[in-house]
C-alpha cells in the first residue's frame, strides 16, 4: 500500500464530508469543492495553510501529537477516525503500534487448548475468535452451527470478508447486507492503519478489490470503525430470523485477536431459536460421532 496516498485520501475524504455549517463557518459562494477548503481546515486547526497542505499530500511523518489532535478536532473526527489518523502517523514515523517489528502473521490453524475450552464453556451464546484479517479462527459449538453457511465443508480457513463480498449466500444470511458490508470494510480499514505492513491483510484487500466492485468502492471511501458492541440481524438457513446483541473483547494473550459473543434477549423468539440451533448442532455432532 502507498502510505502517502493512504494519508492523503483519508484526510481529503474527511474534509469533503464536513460542511462549513458543520464547522461553524459561513458557507459563502462559489464553492467549487465539496466540504471544507484546505484554508478553512488550516484555520480551524491553528496551523499554516502550507503546513496543512503538506500533511494532506501525505507527508505526515514527524507531525506532533498536538498538531494531529488539532487536525482531528478541525475535521470533527470521531474516536475511531482519530485513532486511525494517529496510526497512520505512527506508521509514517516507522513506529509499529505494538512497539516491535512487524512480521508476516501466520495464525495457527487450531486454537490453544485453553482458549478452545473457554469458548466451549459458553453454551447459550455464539462465541468465536477472529483475527485482524477477518479469519474465523475458533468457535464454540453454537458458533459452528451459527456460522455453518460461512464455514462450509472446505478446508480453507473461513474468512468473514470473503463470505461477505464473494459468496451469494451472504445476501440471505445478512438481511442488512449493505450495513454489514460497510462495517466489515470499516473494521478492515482501521486494522490496515494499525499495521500497514500486514502482508496477509494487503493480499486480502487486493483479492477483494479485484473480485468485488462494492468492496472496491467502500475501500476507496476511507471510512473506519471499531466493532465494540451493538445489535445485528441474521437469517439462518436452519432456524430463520435472529436478532442478536454482540460484544467484542480483546485477547490479552493474543494481541490482535478478538473474542466476539452474540447473545439473544432472554425470553425472546431469538433466544428460543438459538436453543433450537444448539439442539440441531448437538444432533449433527451425535450422528457424526460413530463415523468419526
Secondary structure, DSSP 4 states (H G I P E B T S, - for coil): --HHHHHHHHHHHHHHH--TTTTT----S---SSS--HHHHHHHHTS-HHHHHHHHTT--TT--HHHHHHHHHHTT--HHHHHHHHHHHHHHTT--TTSS--------SS--HHHHHHHHT--SSEEEEE-TT-BEEEE-HHHHHHTHHHH-S-SSPPBHHHHHHH-THHHHH-TTHHHHHHHHHHHHHHHHHH-TT-HHHHHHHHHHHHH-HHHHHHHHTT------EEEEEEEETTTEEEEEEEEEEE-TTSTT-EEEEEE--TTSHHHHHHHHHHHHHHHHHHHHHHH-
